[in-house]
Amino acid sequence: MAALLLSVSSAAGAGATLPAPVVEALRDDGLPQSSLSLLVHAVDEVHPRVAHLVDVPRNPASAMKVVTTWAALNLLGPEFKWTTEVHAAGDSGNGRLEGDVYLKGSGDPFLVTEQLWRLLRTVRRKGIEEIAGDFVVDRTVFDVRASNRGAFDGKPERAYNVEPDGALLNFGVNEVHVERRSGYPRPIVQIEPRLAGFGIENALTFTKRPCRGRLDIRLVVERGASPGIRLEGKFPARCRRFSIRRSIATHDAYARGLIGHLWKAVGGKLGGKVRSGRLHEATRVVASHDSEPLALMGWRLNKFSNNVMARQLLLTIGQHLEGTPGTVEKGRRAVKRWLASQGLDAPSLFLDNGAGLSREARIRADTLGRLLGHAYRSPLRPEFVATFPLAGVDGTLAKRFRDSAVTGRAHLKTGLLNGVRALAGYVHGAAGKHYVVVALQNYPKVHKAAGTRVQNALIEWLVKLPG
């Protein structure tokens, strides 16, 4: 097995001929062979079956999450958990706290409404019904530089563009629901979860258009002093319900709205306001919540290619390896040091934010292949491989390779950006061989159907190899 780790880095000239189905798919769509880096390596063989332009640094899109996840499993451990605490300052009696309450964020990537509700319910059970002061959210576990949320592609409301936060709640995303109800003259608009003090302006009207295709609905987000949304356009009267997931509030506004709503829902009263701040030293812990273990977080992260979870993970690596606050630079350094210690680093590797949501991120196919080989030989392989989408079954591959020879035989992390298509992972061949496969393709419009056809041709060919 050691040969898998050692040989890929020098494989640029070995097995360089592309598989015939891949060549055909490239030719049919007018894509040059130079747009693709491809590595196929049986785990029990010394030399790769295919090594085409594997030494060319390319943008891997979300396939970069493979690097972040594997580093985290080794540096933090599969059992690692994030602990979010609620602290109280001041004296309390008769259900009233004469001071502030603090939510100390830990960078938990999966602190969702149910868990926050349980945490606040525990505070109530500890005898705190009324808070005379403020409810302070401390997100200083991370130091995240202020950025333009829509800088990547001009779509700041899209869930994949949410930036990380030390007190991330519900991935910073709401579901916006539009529905028709009998007796109402216009469509009903609601958001889930509800956010206290968040405005909803409904300017929708009904139309007789059929309930199919793209709906004429526009979402306008206001992130200023009075956060809220406005919905404009026409909703087909034949439609019953329409839902979209969008980032409609800053992290600060989201915390104000959700905590304000949930604290009231559990029977609490607040004399002050919900605000951001730093934890006061003279406090006591009144409630805490431990997250799911990292192994399960990795499943959520990679199966569904969750960008903000990956970014939280890189910051957490930096915070635990180099101290609070976690920063992107600390996370990069920690990952690069570990990769170098394992013989996996490469000068051309640029991790950027750890999620692959980047125009600058770069990795070579041979570097990614060596990392996958390293993971295959590790005791942590089951935890790692289980995070990958399973072809034709779940995650980002649920609708691909379904009812085919590939179904259930490939664990592959996908990557997709404008001009980028990527796959990286493991394939179990029909003849019993296990393969590491990396396909990185950068070319205008390759993110559309053409890139998918190239990948499908590759994996279908690989599964059917005679061994």
N, C-alpha and C positions, 0 to 999 in steps of 0.2 A: 504493500500500500504506500510505502514511503515514496515510491517513484512518482506517484500522482502529484505530490506537492513540489517535487524538485524539477520535473521535466517540463512543465507547462511554460515556464518563463523563457525557455530556449526553443519553443516550438514554432516560432514564426515561419520557419521554412519547412517543417515536417507536416506531412498530410495536408498540404495546402489546397488540394483540389476540392472545390465546392461540390456538394452532392448534386446530382443531375436535377432532382425536383426543385432545388433551391435556385439553380442556374436558370431553369425554365421560368420559375415565378418571377425572378428579377427581370428576365428578358421580356416577358409578357407585359410587364408594367413599365418598361422603359427605365428601370433602375440600374445604375452601374454597379458592378461587383465591388468597386472601391468604396461604396457607401456602407458596406457591411463588414464587421469583424465577427468571426465565428469560431468558436472552440467547441469541439466534441471530444470527450476523453472518457474511455471506459475506466472505471476506478481500479481495476485489477491489471491494467496494462501500463507499460512504461511510456509509450509514445501516444500522442493523441490521434484519433481517427481523422479529425479535421482541425486545422489551425490556419485560418485565413485572416491575415492582417491583424493578428492578436496583439501586436505591439503598438497599435495606433490608439492614442488616448481619444476617447469619445464621451459624449454626454450620455449617461445611462438612465436619465430620468429616475423614476421610482425604484429601479433596480438597485440604486445606491442604498436603499434601506437594508439590503442584505448585509452590507458592511457595518452599518450602525447596529443592527440587531445582533450580529455575531460578536462584535466587540463588547456590547453590553452584557450578553449572557456570560462572557468570560470575565469581564471586569467587575460587574456587580453581582453576578450569580443568578441562576434561574429562580431562586427563592426570594430575591430582593423585593421589598415592598416600600411604598411611599406612605408616610404617616402624616395625616392632616390633623392639627390640634385646634381646639377652642380654649382660649385662656380668658380668665376673668380678672379684672383689676378693681380693687376696692372691697368694701364690706357688703355683706348681703344679709337680709333678714326679712321675714314675712314675704318671701318671694320677690323682693326688690333688691337689685344690685346697684349700689351707689358708686357707679363707675362705668368703665367701658368693657366691652367684650371684644376679643380679638380672634379672628380666624387666621391661623398661621399656615399659609400655603406651603406645600412641600414639592410642588411641581407634578403632582399626581396627574397622569395623562387621562385618567378615566374617572374623574370625580363628577358624577352625574346627579340628576335631580333626586333620585331615590336615596342615594347615599348621603347627600347633603341634608335631605329631610330627616333621615335617621340621626344624623349628627346633631342637628338642632333639637330634635325630639329628646335626645339624651341630655342636652343642656337644660331643657324644661324639667326632665325627671330629677335633675340634681337640685331642683328647688328655685331655679331662676325663671321667674315669669315676666318680670318687668326690668328692663335695662334703663337706668336713669341717664346714662351717657350715650356714647356712640357704639355702633357695631363696626369695628375696624378690620379691614382686610389687609393682611400683611403678605405681599407677594415678592418680598425682597430676597427669597431664596435664589432667584434668578436676576441677572442684570441683562435685560433685553433692550437693545438699542431701539429707540423710536424709529418707526419706518412707515412708509406709505403702504397701507395694506393692499392697495391695488396696483403697486408698482410693477408686479410681475407681468400682468397681462391686462391691466385696466379694468379688472372685475373684482372690486374689493368685497362685494357681497357674497362671493362664492365660498363655500365651506373649505375648499382646499387651500385658500389663501389666508386662513386664520393664522395669526402669529402666535408664538408660544407665550406662556404667562405662568408666573409662580403660583397663581391661584386659579388655574384654568377650570371653568365650569361648563360641562356639556359640550366640550370642544369649541365653545364660543358660538354655538349655532342654535338657531330656532327653526321649528317647522312652521311654515305659514300655510294655513288651511283656508280655502275658499269653498263654500258649499251652497247649494240651493236648498232652501227649506220652504215647505208649504206655507203659504200665507204671507211670506215676506216679499216686499216689492223689489228688493235688490239682493244680490249675493251677500252671504254672511262671511266676515273675515275674522279669524282668530289666530293667535300664535301660541305655540307650545314649546317650552314651558311659558307660563305667564310671567311677565316682568312688571313689578310695581312701578308706577310712574312712567310707563312706556306708552307713547301715543300710537293709536291706529286710526288713520284717516282712510275711510272707504269711499272711493269715488267710482266704484265699479257699477256697471249697469248690465242688464241682460241683453242678449242677442239671439236671433233665431238660427244662427249658423249651426251646422252639425257639430256634435261633440267628438271631434277627431282632429288630428294634426296639431300644429302649434297654436296655442291659445293666445288671443290678443290681450294679454295681461302684462302690465308694467309695474315693477316694484321700485319705488323711490325710497331710499334710506336717508334719514336725517340723523347724523351722529353728533350734533352740536349740544348746546346747553339743554335743549328739550328734545331728547332722542325719541325717535318713533319711525313709523313707516307710512307711506301713502301708496295705495293700490289704485291704478288707473286702467281703463280699458273696458272690454266687453266680455262677459262670461256667458257661454252658450247655455240657454235655459234647459237644454236636454242633458247637460252634464249634472251629475249629482255632487261630485267632490273633486277638488284639485289641490295637490299639496306640493310644496317645494321646501328644501332645506337651504337656509341662507344665513349668512353672518350679518345680522342687522344692528348689532350694538358693539361698542368698544368693550374691552374686558372690564373696565371700571364701571361702565353703565350696566353691563350684564350682571355683575356682582351686586350692585345696588338694587337692581330690579328683582333678581331671583331671591336673594337673601331677604329683602324686604317682604316679598310675597310669602316665602316659606316660613319666616319667623312668625308672621301673623297667622299662617295656616296651622301652626302647632300650638297656637294659643298665647304667643308671646306679645309683649308690648315693648315699644322702643321710644324712649324720651328724646333721643338725639336722632342721628341719621346714620346711614351706611356710607362709609367712606374708606378710601385707601389710606394706609399709614404704616408705621413700624411698631412692632410689638414692644410694649413697655416692659422693663425688666421686672418690676414688682407685680408679677401676676402668678396665678395658679392654673394648672390644667384642669378643666372641668369635663372635657369630653375629647375623644380622639377617634379617628377612623383609619384603619389600615387598608391599603389598596389590595387588589388582586396581585399575585406574584408576577414577576417579570415574565416568566414563561408564558403565562396566559395573556399578559399585555402584548407580548410579541405576536401571539395568534391574532389578536384584534388589529394590531398595527399592520402586519404584512398581508393577511388575508384580504383586507379591504383597502390596503395602501393608504393608511391614514397619515397625512402629512404632518399635522400638528402633533400627533403622538410621537412621530419620529423626531421632530424638533425638540419636544420635551425630553426625550430620551438622551439626545446628545448633550443638552444642557445639564441633565442629571449626572451623566458621566463626568462632565467637567466639574460639577459641584462636589461630587464625592471623591474624585481623585485629586483635585487641586484646591478644594475649599470653597466656601460660600463667599460671594454669590456665584452660581454657575453662569458661565458665558459660552458663547459659541467658540471663541478662541481656545478656552480651556478644554472644551469637549474635543475639538479637533486635535489638540496636542496630545491629550490622553489616548485617543484612539490611534494616532500615528505612532506613539511610543509603543503601544501594545502590538500593533501590526509589525513594527520593526523587530520587536523581541521575538516574534514568531516567524520571522523571515518572510513576511507578507507585504511589507511596505514597498512602495514604488515612487520614485521622484515625481512622476506625472499625476499621481493621485491627488485630487482636490475634492474633499468631502463636502465643502461648503456648509449647508445647514443640516446635513444628515438625512434629509428627506428626499433629495433629488428634485425638489421644486426649485430649479436653478438653471440659468443659462450658462453658468460658469463651471459647474461640477464636471469632473472628468475622471475616468478610470479606463484602464486597458482591459481587454478581454482576458489576457493571460493573468493579470493581477486578480481579477474576480474569480477566474478559474482556480487559481492556487488557493484562494480563501475558501471556496466551496470544497476543494479537496481536503484542506485542513479540517474543516467542519465535519466532513464525512468520516474522518478517522478519530474524531473526538468522542468521549463519553457523553457529551452534550448533544450529539447528533439528533437523537429523537426529539428533544425539545426544539431544536432549531428547525428541522425539516417540517415539523408539525405546524410551524407558523406560515408556511408557504401555501398559496392557493393550490388546490388539487384539481387537475384538469377535468372539466365537464361536471364538477361536483359543487364547488363552493368558491367564495371570494370573487376576485376579479376574473377567474376562469370558469365561473359557474355556467356561462352560456357558450363557452368555446369548447370544442372537442367533445361535445355531448353526443352520446350514442355512436361513438366511433371506437376504433382500436386504441385510441389514446386515453379514453375515459378512465380515470383512476390510476393511470400509469405515470403521471408526471406531476411533480411538485415544482412549480415555477413561479418566481416573482416577476411580475410584469412591470414595464416602464412605458409611459406615454406622455409626450409633450409635443407641441408643434415641431415637426421635423425630426422627431425622435421616436424610435420603437425599440424596446429591449425585452429580453427574456433571460433569466438566469436561475439555474436550479438543477434538479435531478430528474432523470427519466429512467424508468424501469422497462427495459426492452422485452418484447414478447419472448425472446430466446433466453431470457434470464439474466442478461447483462445489465449492470447499473452504470449510468453515464452521468458525468458532469457536463452541462451544456450552458454556453454563454453566447448570446446573439445581441450585438449592439449595432444598431443601424441609425445613421444620421444623414438625412437628406431631405430637401424640401418636400412637404406633403406626404412623407413616408408614414406619418401617424395615421393616415387614412387607410382605406381598405387594402392598398398595395402592400403596406408593411405587414398587415395581418396575414395576407396570403403567403408572404415569404416565410413568416414564422410557422404557419400551419404546415406548409410543405416540409419544413425542416423537422418538426416534431413527429409528423406522421411517417416520414422516412426513417427517423431514428428508432421509433418504436418497432418498426418492421425489420430492422437489421437482423440478419441471421445469426449474429453472435461472433 
